[in-house]
Amino acid sequence: MTARNDFIRRSSTRQCPDTTTVAEPRPDRCGIHAIRIWADACADRGRPVWPLRLSVAATGGEHFGDQPSTGAAACQTRPVPTISERARVAADEATAATAATALRELASDRSPKVRQAVARNPSAPTDVLHDLVRDEKWAVRFAVAENPSQHALPVALGASDPDARGRAAQRDDLDEASAQLLLHDPVHTVRERMAEVTQDESVVAALARDPHPAVRSTILLNPRLSETDAEMLASDPIARVRATAAGCRRLRPEVLSRMADDRSSLVRWSVLVDNPERLDLARKIAQDPDEMNANQAKAQLARPRDFTAFRGDIDLIE
């Protein structure tokens, strides 16, 4: 390795346009392995690499590039597009529509930025998307889920990565079949992502009855949830769900009064801090056996407007 590094430092140089001088090894004085190391090092530094397409046929070694050199020429060079240029080509819908082969080549590009641009291109072929949805980089997998084409949606929903499926679950063009598929996804975080944004009332109602408490808690934050379902979740067997319901601001006053006596200190805390205008409930919780709840209630009773300011000008309920 030391000898190779010494060789690279002694190699001839050439001036690249708009760049600094870049050391370039000569195939007639080294093997293909050294050339590959040099090219990889330049690419990793984000610098333009002139002799990426080299031929060492004259030295008896292998060649890589479009055409091997012939005659006395020991090295054939040609410029290669930078990462940004390749990414622009990958994202160009017009180019992709007329050259699917180019997209297939760019889909295996060493740069994640280029592969991400291919994954987001609506003209990317389905087989390419199937490969990219298994990419090692999460940004590439997410780009497939965000691809606006209809043929990309089934690919994303069939991904092995639950985060990619969750990204697809937040698309606003989900059809009924896709929504039903997501409702039965085996990973609860995928259903949570859908619960955050869905506008379909039937889907909201189904998620309010999801078997996982994290999903039921998340759907309480969706403005499409009905008051009836919110009150149903206020009686959920899981304290975390009841606590979220106490802060959803869609419960009737009498339901909140009942929750102030909940067996869980977490639920009573949520009733107190998420409904600071309810001074009647603060007085009840000031006698709470949980010291933290009691102290918080006393502080809210002493300076009620300090705790309601973030809600705006709302009336206090004595």
C-alpha positions as CSV (number, residue, x, y, z in Angstrom):
1,M,0.0,0.0,0.0
2,T,2.9,2.4,0.8
3,A,4.4,1.8,-2.6
4,R,1.1,2.4,-4.3
5,N,0.6,5.7,-2.4
6,D,4.1,6.8,-3.3
7,F,3.3,6.0,-6.9
8,I,0.1,8.1,-6.9
9,R,2.1,11.0,-5.4
10,R,4.6,10.7,-8.2
11,S,2.1,10.2,-11.0
12,S,1.7,12.8,-13.7
13,T,-1.1,15.4,-13.3
14,R,-3.6,17.1,-15.5
15,Q,-5.6,20.2,-15.0
16,C,-9.4,19.6,-14.8
17,P,-11.7,22.5,-15.8
18,D,-13.1,24.4,-12.8
19,T,-11.2,22.2,-10.3
20,T,-7.8,21.9,-8.7
21,T,-5.1,19.7,-10.1
22,V,-5.9,16.0,-9.6
23,A,-3.2,13.3,-9.4
24,E,-3.9,10.7,-12.1
25,P,-2.2,7.3,-12.3
26,R,-1.0,6.0,-15.6
27,P,-2.0,2.5,-16.6
28,D,1.4,1.8,-18.3
29,R,3.0,2.2,-14.9
30,C,0.5,0.6,-12.5
31,G,-2.2,-2.1,-12.3
32,I,-5.9,-1.7,-12.7
33,H,-6.3,-2.1,-8.9
34,A,-4.4,1.1,-8.2
35,I,-6.5,3.0,-10.8
36,R,-9.7,1.8,-9.2
37,I,-8.5,2.9,-5.7
38,W,-7.6,6.3,-7.1
39,A,-11.0,6.8,-8.8
40,D,-12.9,5.7,-5.7
41,A,-10.9,8.1,-3.5
42,C,-11.7,11.0,-5.8
43,A,-15.4,10.1,-6.0
44,D,-15.6,9.8,-2.2
45,R,-14.3,13.3,-1.9
46,G,-16.9,14.6,-4.3
47,R,-14.3,15.7,-6.8
48,P,-14.8,15.4,-10.6
49,V,-13.0,12.4,-11.9
50,W,-11.6,12.5,-15.4
51,P,-10.4,9.0,-16.1
52,L,-13.2,7.0,-14.6
53,R,-13.5,5.2,-18.0
54,L,-10.0,3.8,-18.5
55,S,-8.6,1.1,-20.6
56,V,-5.5,-0.8,-19.8
57,A,-5.7,-3.3,-22.7
58,A,-2.2,-2.1,-23.8
59,T,-0.7,-3.3,-20.5
60,G,-2.4,-6.7,-20.7
61,G,-4.8,-5.9,-17.8
62,E,-8.6,-5.7,-17.6
63,H,-10.4,-2.6,-18.8
64,F,-13.5,-0.8,-17.7
65,G,-15.4,1.9,-19.7
66,D,-17.2,2.0,-23.0
67,Q,-14.4,0.9,-25.4
68,P,-10.9,-0.4,-24.8
69,S,-8.0,1.6,-26.2
70,T,-6.3,0.5,-29.3
71,G,-3.0,1.1,-30.9
72,A,-0.2,2.7,-28.9
73,A,-2.6,4.6,-26.6
74,A,-2.2,3.1,-23.1
75,C,-5.0,5.1,-21.5
76,Q,-8.3,6.4,-22.8
77,T,-10.1,9.0,-20.8
78,R,-13.4,10.8,-21.0
79,P,-15.3,13.1,-18.5
80,V,-18.0,11.5,-16.3
81,P,-21.0,13.5,-15.0
82,T,-20.9,14.6,-11.4
83,I,-23.3,13.3,-8.8
84,S,-25.4,16.4,-9.1
85,E,-25.6,16.1,-12.9
86,R,-26.5,12.4,-12.6
87,A,-29.2,13.3,-10.0
88,R,-30.7,15.9,-12.4
89,V,-30.9,13.3,-15.2
90,A,-32.5,10.8,-12.8
91,A,-35.1,13.3,-11.7
92,D,-35.9,14.5,-15.2
93,E,-39.3,13.0,-16.2
94,A,-38.9,13.9,-19.8
95,T,-35.6,12.1,-20.0
96,A,-36.8,9.1,-18.2
97,A,-39.9,8.7,-20.4
98,T,-37.7,8.4,-23.5
99,A,-34.8,6.5,-21.9
100,A,-35.9,3.9,-19.3
101,T,-32.5,2.2,-19.8
102,A,-30.8,5.3,-18.4
103,L,-32.9,5.1,-15.3
104,R,-32.1,1.4,-14.8
105,E,-28.4,2.3,-14.9
106,L,-28.8,5.2,-12.6
107,A,-30.7,3.0,-10.1
108,S,-27.5,1.2,-9.4
109,D,-25.5,4.4,-9.0
110,R,-23.1,4.4,-6.1
111,S,-24.5,7.7,-4.9
112,P,-27.6,7.6,-2.7
113,K,-28.6,11.0,-4.0
114,V,-28.8,9.7,-7.5
115,R,-30.7,6.5,-6.5
116,Q,-33.1,8.7,-4.5
117,A,-33.8,10.9,-7.5
118,V,-34.6,7.7,-9.6
119,A,-36.9,6.4,-6.8
120,R,-38.9,9.7,-6.8
121,N,-39.2,9.9,-10.6
122,P,-42.8,9.1,-11.7
123,S,-41.5,7.5,-14.9
124,A,-39.3,5.0,-13.0
125,P,-40.2,1.4,-14.1
126,T,-41.8,-0.8,-11.6
127,D,-39.0,-3.3,-11.6
128,V,-36.6,-0.5,-10.7
129,L,-38.8,0.6,-7.8
130,H,-38.9,-2.9,-6.5
131,D,-35.1,-2.9,-6.3
132,L,-34.9,0.6,-4.8
133,V,-37.5,-0.1,-2.1
134,R,-35.0,-2.6,-0.7
135,D,-32.1,-0.1,-0.8
136,E,-29.8,0.1,2.2
137,K,-30.4,3.8,2.6
138,W,-33.7,4.8,4.2
139,A,-33.9,8.0,2.1
140,V,-34.1,6.0,-1.1
141,R,-36.8,3.7,0.3
142,F,-38.8,6.7,1.5
143,A,-38.5,8.2,-2.0
144,V,-40.2,5.2,-3.4
145,A,-43.1,5.7,-0.9
146,E,-43.3,9.4,-2.0
147,N,-43.3,8.7,-5.7
148,P,-46.5,10.2,-7.0
149,S,-47.2,7.6,-9.6
150,Q,-49.9,5.1,-9.0
151,H,-47.7,2.1,-9.8
152,A,-45.3,3.1,-7.0
153,L,-47.9,2.9,-4.3
154,P,-48.3,-1.0,-4.4
155,V,-44.5,-1.3,-4.4
156,A,-44.2,0.9,-1.3
157,L,-47.0,-0.9,0.5
158,G,-45.3,-4.2,-0.1
159,A,-42.0,-3.1,1.2
160,S,-40.3,-5.1,4.0
161,D,-39.4,-1.9,5.7
162,P,-42.3,-0.8,8.0
163,D,-41.1,2.8,8.0
164,A,-41.4,2.9,4.2
165,R,-44.9,1.4,4.5
166,G,-45.7,4.1,7.1
167,R,-44.5,6.8,4.8
168,A,-46.8,5.4,2.1
169,A,-49.7,5.3,4.6
170,Q,-49.5,9.1,4.8
171,R,-50.1,9.7,1.1
172,D,-53.3,11.6,0.3
173,D,-54.1,9.4,-2.7
174,L,-54.8,6.1,-0.9
175,D,-57.7,4.2,-2.4
176,E,-60.0,2.0,-0.3
177,A,-58.1,-1.2,-1.1
178,S,-54.8,0.3,0.1
179,A,-56.4,1.7,3.2
180,Q,-57.8,-1.7,4.1
181,L,-54.4,-3.2,3.5
182,L,-52.8,-0.7,5.9
183,L,-55.5,-1.3,8.6
184,H,-54.3,-4.9,8.8
185,D,-50.6,-4.1,8.7
186,P,-48.8,-6.3,11.2
187,V,-46.6,-3.5,12.5
188,H,-48.6,-1.0,14.7
189,T,-46.3,2.0,13.8
190,V,-47.5,1.8,10.2
191,R,-51.1,2.1,11.4
192,E,-50.0,5.0,13.7
193,R,-48.7,6.9,10.7
194,M,-52.0,6.5,8.9
195,A,-53.9,7.6,12.1
196,E,-52.0,10.9,12.1
197,V,-53.3,12.1,8.8
198,T,-56.2,10.1,7.4
199,Q,-59.3,12.1,6.5
200,D,-61.5,9.1,5.8
201,E,-64.1,8.8,8.6
202,S,-64.5,5.1,8.2
203,V,-60.8,4.6,8.5
204,V,-60.7,6.9,11.6
205,A,-63.5,4.9,13.2
206,A,-61.6,1.6,12.5
207,L,-58.4,3.0,14.0
208,A,-60.2,4.1,17.1
209,R,-60.9,0.4,17.7
210,D,-57.4,-0.8,16.8
211,P,-56.0,-3.5,19.1
212,H,-52.8,-1.6,19.8
213,P,-53.1,1.2,22.4
214,A,-50.5,3.4,20.6
215,V,-52.8,3.5,17.6
216,R,-55.8,4.4,19.7
217,S,-53.8,7.1,21.4
218,T,-52.7,8.6,18.1
219,I,-56.2,8.6,16.5
220,L,-57.3,10.8,19.5
221,L,-55.2,13.6,18.0
222,N,-56.9,13.4,14.6
223,P,-59.5,16.1,14.2
224,R,-61.8,13.8,12.2
225,L,-62.4,11.6,15.3
226,S,-66.0,11.9,16.4
227,E,-67.0,12.9,20.0
228,T,-68.7,9.6,20.4
229,D,-65.5,7.7,19.7
230,A,-63.5,10.1,21.9
231,E,-65.7,9.4,24.8
232,M,-65.4,5.7,24.1
233,L,-61.6,6.0,24.3
234,A,-62.0,8.0,27.6
235,S,-63.0,4.7,29.1
236,D,-60.3,2.6,27.5
237,P,-58.7,-0.1,29.7
238,I,-55.2,1.4,29.0
239,A,-54.3,4.4,31.1
240,R,-52.1,5.9,28.3
241,V,-55.2,6.0,26.0
242,R,-57.4,7.6,28.7
243,A,-54.7,10.2,29.4
244,T,-54.6,11.2,25.7
245,A,-58.4,11.3,25.6
246,A,-58.4,13.7,28.6
247,G,-56.3,16.1,26.6
248,C,-58.1,15.9,23.3
249,R,-60.4,18.8,24.2
250,R,-63.5,17.1,22.7
251,L,-65.0,15.5,25.8
252,R,-68.1,16.7,27.6
253,P,-67.6,18.5,30.9
254,E,-69.3,15.6,32.9
255,V,-66.9,13.1,31.3
256,L,-63.9,15.1,32.4
257,S,-65.3,15.4,35.9
258,R,-65.5,11.6,36.0
259,M,-62.0,11.3,34.8
260,A,-60.7,13.5,37.6
261,D,-61.3,10.5,39.9
262,D,-59.6,8.0,37.5
263,R,-57.6,5.3,39.2
264,S,-54.4,6.3,37.2
265,S,-52.4,9.3,38.4
266,L,-51.3,9.8,34.8
267,V,-54.9,10.3,33.7
268,R,-55.6,12.7,36.6
269,W,-52.5,14.7,35.6
270,S,-53.7,15.0,32.0
271,V,-57.2,16.1,33.2
272,L,-55.5,18.8,35.2
273,V,-52.8,20.2,32.9
274,D,-54.7,19.9,29.6
275,N,-57.8,21.6,31.0
276,P,-56.4,24.4,33.1
277,E,-59.7,26.4,32.9
278,R,-61.4,23.8,35.0
279,L,-60.7,25.2,38.4
280,D,-63.4,22.9,39.9
281,L,-61.3,19.9,38.9
282,A,-58.1,21.5,40.1
283,R,-59.7,21.9,43.6
284,K,-60.6,18.2,43.6
285,I,-57.1,17.1,42.4
286,A,-55.4,19.4,45.0
287,Q,-56.4,16.7,47.5
288,D,-54.9,14.0,45.3
289,P,-52.9,11.3,47.0
290,D,-50.2,11.8,44.3
291,E,-48.0,14.6,45.6
292,M,-47.0,15.8,42.1
293,N,-50.7,16.1,41.0
294,A,-51.6,17.9,44.3
295,N,-48.8,20.4,44.0
296,Q,-49.6,21.1,40.3
297,A,-53.3,21.7,41.2
298,K,-52.4,24.1,44.0
299,A,-50.1,26.1,41.6
300,Q,-52.9,26.3,39.0
301,L,-55.4,27.5,41.6
302,A,-53.0,30.2,42.9
303,R,-52.2,31.6,39.4
304,P,-54.9,30.3,37.0
305,R,-54.2,32.8,34.2
306,D,-50.5,31.7,34.0
307,F,-51.7,28.3,33.0
308,T,-54.5,29.3,30.6
309,A,-52.5,31.9,28.6
310,F,-51.5,29.4,26.0
311,R,-55.1,28.6,25.3
312,G,-55.9,32.2,24.7
313,D,-58.7,34.2,26.4
314,I,-60.9,31.5,27.7
315,D,-63.4,31.6,30.6
316,L,-62.5,30.0,33.9
317,I,-64.9,27.4,35.2
318,E,-65.3,27.7,38.9
